[in-house]
Amino acid sequence: MLFLLNDVVFDLDEACPVTPADTRRFEKLSFDYVLELGCELFAENPLLHRNDPERARRLAWLIAERSPDVNAALFAAPAVACDPDLVEPRFCALPGAVMRQLQAKGHRLDAVAADRAVWNRMAA
């Protein structure tokens, strides 16, 4: 499964980003808890998806596990070390063709390109 987190496409099928023991531990986490966790992580590091891709991939996996229809998430933090309540999360389900197109862009996919293709935050 491909998952877009901000402007990085992760392939969650490559290898499970968590151990079987962690999978059992995470079973009890609700979607709301995972959402709060995502906001906290991106409040601490707004470029988490670029600076710590393994941690970002685990977050993407948690979101996909809690909400299987969702394959894209955006956590927009206004600044480093901001209050987690200021992080704006968004989620959506993108068609497979769009996900493959975004993945094909690889390192050329940036925040502006992802915004134009998916989030439309900069449109005004």
PyMOL commands that place a pseudoatom at each C-alpha (Angstrom):
pseudoatom trace, name=CA, resn=MET, resi=1, chain=A, elem=C, hetatm=0, pos=[0.000, 0.000, 0.000]
pseudoatom trace, name=CA, resn=LEU, resi=2, chain=A, elem=C, hetatm=0, pos=[1.270, 3.441, -0.908]
pseudoatom trace, name=CA, resn=PHE, resi=3, chain=A, elem=C, hetatm=0, pos=[0.772, 6.198, 1.659]
pseudoatom trace, name=CA, resn=LEU, resi=4, chain=A, elem=C, hetatm=0, pos=[1.376, 9.918, 1.136]
pseudoatom trace, name=CA, resn=LEU, resi=5, chain=A, elem=C, hetatm=0, pos=[2.561, 11.666, 4.300]
pseudoatom trace, name=CA, resn=ASN, resi=6, chain=A, elem=C, hetatm=0, pos=[2.848, 15.389, 3.619]
pseudoatom trace, name=CA, resn=ASP, resi=7, chain=A, elem=C, hetatm=0, pos=[4.981, 15.256, 0.459]
pseudoatom trace, name=CA, resn=VAL, resi=8, chain=A, elem=C, hetatm=0, pos=[6.630, 11.833, 0.768]
pseudoatom trace, name=CA, resn=VAL, resi=9, chain=A, elem=C, hetatm=0, pos=[5.135, 8.624, -0.613]
pseudoatom trace, name=CA, resn=PHE, resi=10, chain=A, elem=C, hetatm=0, pos=[5.892, 5.583, 1.537]
pseudoatom trace, name=CA, resn=ASP, resi=11, chain=A, elem=C, hetatm=0, pos=[5.416, 2.012, 0.347]
pseudoatom trace, name=CA, resn=LEU, resi=12, chain=A, elem=C, hetatm=0, pos=[3.992, 0.315, 3.423]
pseudoatom trace, name=CA, resn=ASP, resi=13, chain=A, elem=C, hetatm=0, pos=[4.192, -3.113, 1.751]
pseudoatom trace, name=CA, resn=GLU, resi=14, chain=A, elem=C, hetatm=0, pos=[8.010, -3.086, 1.418]
pseudoatom trace, name=CA, resn=ALA, resi=15, chain=A, elem=C, hetatm=0, pos=[8.625, -4.323, 4.947]
pseudoatom trace, name=CA, resn=CYS, resi=16, chain=A, elem=C, hetatm=0, pos=[6.500, -3.867, 8.012]
pseudoatom trace, name=CA, resn=PRO, resi=17, chain=A, elem=C, hetatm=0, pos=[7.891, -0.826, 9.834]
pseudoatom trace, name=CA, resn=VAL, resi=18, chain=A, elem=C, hetatm=0, pos=[7.044, -2.371, 13.214]
pseudoatom trace, name=CA, resn=THR, resi=19, chain=A, elem=C, hetatm=0, pos=[7.840, -5.676, 14.868]
pseudoatom trace, name=CA, resn=PRO, resi=20, chain=A, elem=C, hetatm=0, pos=[5.120, -8.276, 15.544]
pseudoatom trace, name=CA, resn=ALA, resi=21, chain=A, elem=C, hetatm=0, pos=[5.362, -7.433, 19.261]
pseudoatom trace, name=CA, resn=ASP, resi=22, chain=A, elem=C, hetatm=0, pos=[4.815, -3.741, 18.501]
pseudoatom trace, name=CA, resn=THR, resi=23, chain=A, elem=C, hetatm=0, pos=[1.896, -4.628, 16.231]
pseudoatom trace, name=CA, resn=ARG, resi=24, chain=A, elem=C, hetatm=0, pos=[0.163, -6.335, 19.162]
pseudoatom trace, name=CA, resn=ARG, resi=25, chain=A, elem=C, hetatm=0, pos=[1.013, -3.383, 21.418]
pseudoatom trace, name=CA, resn=PHE, resi=26, chain=A, elem=C, hetatm=0, pos=[-0.409, -0.874, 18.923]
pseudoatom trace, name=CA, resn=GLU, resi=27, chain=A, elem=C, hetatm=0, pos=[-3.691, -2.787, 18.404]
pseudoatom trace, name=CA, resn=LYS, resi=28, chain=A, elem=C, hetatm=0, pos=[-5.318, -0.927, 21.278]
pseudoatom trace, name=CA, resn=LEU, resi=29, chain=A, elem=C, hetatm=0, pos=[-4.502, 2.562, 19.982]
pseudoatom trace, name=CA, resn=SER, resi=30, chain=A, elem=C, hetatm=0, pos=[-7.501, 4.476, 18.658]
pseudoatom trace, name=CA, resn=PHE, resi=31, chain=A, elem=C, hetatm=0, pos=[-7.450, 6.652, 15.554]
pseudoatom trace, name=CA, resn=ASP, resi=32, chain=A, elem=C, hetatm=0, pos=[-7.847, 9.731, 17.785]
pseudoatom trace, name=CA, resn=TYR, resi=33, chain=A, elem=C, hetatm=0, pos=[-4.755, 8.723, 19.750]
pseudoatom trace, name=CA, resn=VAL, resi=34, chain=A, elem=C, hetatm=0, pos=[-2.757, 8.218, 16.539]
pseudoatom trace, name=CA, resn=LEU, resi=35, chain=A, elem=C, hetatm=0, pos=[-3.975, 11.630, 15.302]
pseudoatom trace, name=CA, resn=GLU, resi=36, chain=A, elem=C, hetatm=0, pos=[-2.803, 13.254, 18.543]
pseudoatom trace, name=CA, resn=LEU, resi=37, chain=A, elem=C, hetatm=0, pos=[0.526, 11.435, 18.267]
pseudoatom trace, name=CA, resn=GLY, resi=38, chain=A, elem=C, hetatm=0, pos=[0.962, 12.695, 14.689]
pseudoatom trace, name=CA, resn=CYS, resi=39, chain=A, elem=C, hetatm=0, pos=[0.260, 16.267, 15.756]
pseudoatom trace, name=CA, resn=GLU, resi=40, chain=A, elem=C, hetatm=0, pos=[2.797, 15.985, 18.587]
pseudoatom trace, name=CA, resn=LEU, resi=41, chain=A, elem=C, hetatm=0, pos=[5.469, 14.524, 16.300]
pseudoatom trace, name=CA, resn=PHE, resi=42, chain=A, elem=C, hetatm=0, pos=[5.009, 17.203, 13.634]
pseudoatom trace, name=CA, resn=ALA, resi=43, chain=A, elem=C, hetatm=0, pos=[4.813, 19.989, 16.252]
pseudoatom trace, name=CA, resn=GLU, resi=44, chain=A, elem=C, hetatm=0, pos=[8.246, 18.887, 17.434]
pseudoatom trace, name=CA, resn=ASN, resi=45, chain=A, elem=C, hetatm=0, pos=[9.630, 18.411, 13.910]
pseudoatom trace, name=CA, resn=PRO, resi=46, chain=A, elem=C, hetatm=0, pos=[7.539, 19.847, 11.025]
pseudoatom trace, name=CA, resn=LEU, resi=47, chain=A, elem=C, hetatm=0, pos=[9.814, 18.076, 8.518]
pseudoatom trace, name=CA, resn=LEU, resi=48, chain=A, elem=C, hetatm=0, pos=[9.543, 14.693, 10.233]
pseudoatom trace, name=CA, resn=HIS, resi=49, chain=A, elem=C, hetatm=0, pos=[8.696, 13.004, 6.925]
pseudoatom trace, name=CA, resn=ARG, resi=50, chain=A, elem=C, hetatm=0, pos=[12.054, 14.211, 5.521]
pseudoatom trace, name=CA, resn=ASN, resi=51, chain=A, elem=C, hetatm=0, pos=[14.252, 14.281, 8.657]
pseudoatom trace, name=CA, resn=ASP, resi=52, chain=A, elem=C, hetatm=0, pos=[13.137, 10.975, 10.208]
pseudoatom trace, name=CA, resn=PRO, resi=53, chain=A, elem=C, hetatm=0, pos=[11.558, 8.855, 7.462]
pseudoatom trace, name=CA, resn=GLU, resi=54, chain=A, elem=C, hetatm=0, pos=[11.467, 5.672, 9.575]
pseudoatom trace, name=CA, resn=ARG, resi=55, chain=A, elem=C, hetatm=0, pos=[9.446, 7.355, 12.306]
pseudoatom trace, name=CA, resn=ALA, resi=56, chain=A, elem=C, hetatm=0, pos=[7.225, 8.989, 9.674]
pseudoatom trace, name=CA, resn=ARG, resi=57, chain=A, elem=C, hetatm=0, pos=[6.710, 5.616, 7.986]
pseudoatom trace, name=CA, resn=ARG, resi=58, chain=A, elem=C, hetatm=0, pos=[5.619, 4.063, 11.298]
pseudoatom trace, name=CA, resn=LEU, resi=59, chain=A, elem=C, hetatm=0, pos=[3.141, 6.914, 11.754]
pseudoatom trace, name=CA, resn=ALA, resi=60, chain=A, elem=C, hetatm=0, pos=[1.812, 6.337, 8.220]
pseudoatom trace, name=CA, resn=TRP, resi=61, chain=A, elem=C, hetatm=0, pos=[1.466, 2.634, 9.016]
pseudoatom trace, name=CA, resn=LEU, resi=62, chain=A, elem=C, hetatm=0, pos=[-0.454, 3.412, 12.228]
pseudoatom trace, name=CA, resn=ILE, resi=63, chain=A, elem=C, hetatm=0, pos=[-2.837, 5.735, 10.374]
pseudoatom trace, name=CA, resn=ALA, resi=64, chain=A, elem=C, hetatm=0, pos=[-3.430, 3.146, 7.643]
pseudoatom trace, name=CA, resn=GLU, resi=65, chain=A, elem=C, hetatm=0, pos=[-4.019, 0.414, 10.239]
pseudoatom trace, name=CA, resn=ARG, resi=66, chain=A, elem=C, hetatm=0, pos=[-6.564, 2.531, 12.130]
pseudoatom trace, name=CA, resn=SER, resi=67, chain=A, elem=C, hetatm=0, pos=[-8.308, 3.865, 9.028]
pseudoatom trace, name=CA, resn=PRO, resi=68, chain=A, elem=C, hetatm=0, pos=[-7.780, 1.520, 6.045]
pseudoatom trace, name=CA, resn=ASP, resi=69, chain=A, elem=C, hetatm=0, pos=[-9.571, 3.846, 3.600]
pseudoatom trace, name=CA, resn=VAL, resi=70, chain=A, elem=C, hetatm=0, pos=[-7.075, 6.647, 4.262]
pseudoatom trace, name=CA, resn=ASN, resi=71, chain=A, elem=C, hetatm=0, pos=[-3.892, 6.620, 2.178]
pseudoatom trace, name=CA, resn=ALA, resi=72, chain=A, elem=C, hetatm=0, pos=[-2.810, 10.247, 2.530]
pseudoatom trace, name=CA, resn=ALA, resi=73, chain=A, elem=C, hetatm=0, pos=[-2.210, 12.478, 5.530]
pseudoatom trace, name=CA, resn=LEU, resi=74, chain=A, elem=C, hetatm=0, pos=[-0.986, 16.019, 5.928]
pseudoatom trace, name=CA, resn=PHE, resi=75, chain=A, elem=C, hetatm=0, pos=[0.265, 17.448, 9.209]
pseudoatom trace, name=CA, resn=ALA, resi=76, chain=A, elem=C, hetatm=0, pos=[0.845, 21.176, 8.718]
pseudoatom trace, name=CA, resn=ALA, resi=77, chain=A, elem=C, hetatm=0, pos=[2.818, 22.675, 11.590]
pseudoatom trace, name=CA, resn=PRO, resi=78, chain=A, elem=C, hetatm=0, pos=[3.408, 26.450, 11.595]
pseudoatom trace, name=CA, resn=ALA, resi=79, chain=A, elem=C, hetatm=0, pos=[6.829, 26.245, 13.295]
pseudoatom trace, name=CA, resn=VAL, resi=80, chain=A, elem=C, hetatm=0, pos=[9.319, 23.974, 15.012]
pseudoatom trace, name=CA, resn=ALA, resi=81, chain=A, elem=C, hetatm=0, pos=[8.409, 23.225, 18.633]
pseudoatom trace, name=CA, resn=CYS, resi=82, chain=A, elem=C, hetatm=0, pos=[4.941, 24.721, 18.259]
pseudoatom trace, name=CA, resn=ASP, resi=83, chain=A, elem=C, hetatm=0, pos=[1.953, 23.713, 20.360]
pseudoatom trace, name=CA, resn=PRO, resi=84, chain=A, elem=C, hetatm=0, pos=[0.525, 20.434, 18.964]
pseudoatom trace, name=CA, resn=ASP, resi=85, chain=A, elem=C, hetatm=0, pos=[-2.912, 22.082, 18.929]
pseudoatom trace, name=CA, resn=LEU, resi=86, chain=A, elem=C, hetatm=0, pos=[-1.624, 24.383, 16.165]
pseudoatom trace, name=CA, resn=VAL, resi=87, chain=A, elem=C, hetatm=0, pos=[-0.817, 21.467, 13.833]
pseudoatom trace, name=CA, resn=GLU, resi=88, chain=A, elem=C, hetatm=0, pos=[-3.500, 21.102, 11.161]
pseudoatom trace, name=CA, resn=PRO, resi=89, chain=A, elem=C, hetatm=0, pos=[-4.082, 17.464, 10.208]
pseudoatom trace, name=CA, resn=ARG, resi=90, chain=A, elem=C, hetatm=0, pos=[-5.850, 16.427, 6.994]
pseudoatom trace, name=CA, resn=PHE, resi=91, chain=A, elem=C, hetatm=0, pos=[-6.631, 12.987, 5.640]
pseudoatom trace, name=CA, resn=CYS, resi=92, chain=A, elem=C, hetatm=0, pos=[-7.927, 11.644, 2.353]
pseudoatom trace, name=CA, resn=ALA, resi=93, chain=A, elem=C, hetatm=0, pos=[-8.252, 8.575, 0.170]
pseudoatom trace, name=CA, resn=LEU, resi=94, chain=A, elem=C, hetatm=0, pos=[-6.520, 8.969, -3.174]
pseudoatom trace, name=CA, resn=PRO, resi=95, chain=A, elem=C, hetatm=0, pos=[-7.038, 6.732, -6.207]
pseudoatom trace, name=CA, resn=GLY, resi=96, chain=A, elem=C, hetatm=0, pos=[-4.262, 4.231, -6.818]
pseudoatom trace, name=CA, resn=ALA, resi=97, chain=A, elem=C, hetatm=0, pos=[-3.328, 5.908, -10.101]
pseudoatom trace, name=CA, resn=VAL, resi=98, chain=A, elem=C, hetatm=0, pos=[-2.720, 9.227, -8.322]
pseudoatom trace, name=CA, resn=MET, resi=99, chain=A, elem=C, hetatm=0, pos=[-0.597, 7.524, -5.662]
pseudoatom trace, name=CA, resn=ARG, resi=100, chain=A, elem=C, hetatm=0, pos=[1.531, 5.778, -8.307]
pseudoatom trace, name=CA, resn=GLN, resi=101, chain=A, elem=C, hetatm=0, pos=[1.935, 9.076, -10.171]
pseudoatom trace, name=CA, resn=LEU, resi=102, chain=A, elem=C, hetatm=0, pos=[3.093, 10.816, -6.986]
pseudoatom trace, name=CA, resn=GLN, resi=103, chain=A, elem=C, hetatm=0, pos=[5.456, 7.946, -6.185]
pseudoatom trace, name=CA, resn=ALA, resi=104, chain=A, elem=C, hetatm=0, pos=[6.927, 8.133, -9.692]
pseudoatom trace, name=CA, resn=LYS, resi=105, chain=A, elem=C, hetatm=0, pos=[7.931, 11.755, -9.027]
pseudoatom trace, name=CA, resn=GLY, resi=106, chain=A, elem=C, hetatm=0, pos=[10.228, 10.481, -6.276]
pseudoatom trace, name=CA, resn=HIS, resi=107, chain=A, elem=C, hetatm=0, pos=[12.578, 13.198, -5.022]
pseudoatom trace, name=CA, resn=ARG, resi=108, chain=A, elem=C, hetatm=0, pos=[11.001, 15.690, -7.413]
pseudoatom trace, name=CA, resn=LEU, resi=109, chain=A, elem=C, hetatm=0, pos=[7.820, 15.594, -5.323]
pseudoatom trace, name=CA, resn=ASP, resi=110, chain=A, elem=C, hetatm=0, pos=[7.927, 18.565, -2.983]
pseudoatom trace, name=CA, resn=ALA, resi=111, chain=A, elem=C, hetatm=0, pos=[5.456, 20.415, -0.781]
pseudoatom trace, name=CA, resn=VAL, resi=112, chain=A, elem=C, hetatm=0, pos=[4.211, 22.621, -3.638]
pseudoatom trace, name=CA, resn=ALA, resi=113, chain=A, elem=C, hetatm=0, pos=[3.677, 19.704, -6.039]
pseudoatom trace, name=CA, resn=ALA, resi=114, chain=A, elem=C, hetatm=0, pos=[1.917, 17.630, -3.355]
pseudoatom trace, name=CA, resn=ASP, resi=115, chain=A, elem=C, hetatm=0, pos=[-0.247, 20.603, -2.434]
pseudoatom trace, name=CA, resn=ARG, resi=116, chain=A, elem=C, hetatm=0, pos=[-1.291, 21.159, -6.036]
pseudoatom trace, name=CA, resn=ALA, resi=117, chain=A, elem=C, hetatm=0, pos=[-2.030, 17.474, -6.587]
pseudoatom trace, name=CA, resn=VAL, resi=118, chain=A, elem=C, hetatm=0, pos=[-3.775, 16.711, -3.304]
pseudoatom trace, name=CA, resn=TRP, resi=119, chain=A, elem=C, hetatm=0, pos=[-4.262, 19.297, -0.582]
pseudoatom trace, name=CA, resn=ASN, resi=120, chain=A, elem=C, hetatm=0, pos=[-4.939, 22.634, -2.334]
pseudoatom trace, name=CA, resn=ARG, resi=121, chain=A, elem=C, hetatm=0, pos=[-3.897, 24.597, 0.760]
pseudoatom trace, name=CA, resn=MET, resi=122, chain=A, elem=C, hetatm=0, pos=[-2.025, 27.238, -1.243]
pseudoatom trace, name=CA, resn=ALA, resi=123, chain=A, elem=C, hetatm=0, pos=[-4.896, 27.907, -3.644]
pseudoatom trace, name=CA, resn=ALA, resi=124, chain=A, elem=C, hetatm=0, pos=[-6.494, 31.218, -2.862]
for i in range(1, 124): cmd.bond("trace and resi %d" % i, "trace and resi %d" % (i + 1))
show_as sticks, trace
zoom trace
